[in-house]
């Protein structure tokens, strides 16, 4: 059995002996607990490979095999970058059925960190005992937004390292809130195929940046489309992505958007994420809370025309005033030709807006 300095983990307020989990004698009280126990059992067995379904970041979702050595190497890279130490505490509040949750457990085992876990929820810190210090946690943007607006926000101040993954963080108001925190907050870039993140972007503190910094030993390049290519010692082969990037130097890059989201309108290729970033800033300035997305639908004259979809009734603007503001902040070819409100947004399992299914609600 792998060595681990602790003989138990704390899950949903209960201290469960490792020997009970490994002997299949611990009774899970939630699906999350069952998934956690199952992975712990497999990790401490003789298994050297782990099957995981991809999210579809590099193509159609599929099942891939990840090795124990790859997971250990990935955990060590994160530990080196964040200077994690044995005896510190990790806080698990993501489902171990997915790679992000699994790797929180692996990092804990590899580094020798004490594990405290609670069922995933919008505000997981609400279920974390007040006397538990946290040195490392991983959350998604929805959780970060919920916590930072709650009476649990102070817990982020005392959390040493906060990894945020799963979606972009581009709201100015969020950035301002993060800047006041003592805990270090990082956006992560990675996917199942890279065995969790391969780059971190500091969102606050003296090293805050708009660029991701790759972990030690990771090499990056861009293909002819301008999409990121990843070479890493722990990966079997080069990873080709659909993520459009600006590479500043061999260690730093900026994520621009997805190649498969590009809208070709009148012969001009438009990145919807770039337009969305500008509109996010506009909405923040006017305290507009609506979710929205920029998409494209077929058009006889343009090939595709740019449209804007808004979740629910538009607040803070009339449609006419919104159109007027968009003309001020966007180039002519990026201005939405149509704006649709009261759209019921469709989301993926990990909380991202499903662009194609949401757009399909619009009759062409």
SULJO-V184977 format. One record per pair of residues at least 24 apart in sequence whose C-alpha atoms are under 6 Angstrom apart, sorted by the first residue. I is the first residue (numbers start at 1). J is the second residue. Records with the same first field share a line. If there is no record, write none. Layout:
# SULJO-V184977
I->J / J
This chain:
# SULJO-V184977
1->44
2->44
9->115
10->116
11->116 / 117 / 118
12->118
32->119
35->96
36->96
54->192
58->241
70->234
75->107
86->111 / 112 / 113
87->113
88->113
89->113 / 114 / 115 / 134 / 135
90->115 / 134 / 135 / 136 / 137
91->116 / 117 / 137
92->117
93->117 / 118 / 119 / 120
94->120
99->192
123->147
134->159
135->159 / 160 / 161
136->161 / 162
137->162
138->162 / 163 / 164
139->164
140->164 / 165 / 166
157->181 / 182 / 183
158->183
159->183
160->184
164->188
178->204
179->204
211->252 / 253 / 254
212->252 / 253
213->251 / 252
214->251
263->296
265->302 / 303 / 304 / 305
266->302
288->315 / 316
306->336 / 337
307->336 / 337 / 338 / 339
308->336 / 339
309->340
310->341 / 343
311->342 / 343
312->341 / 342 / 343
313->341 / 342
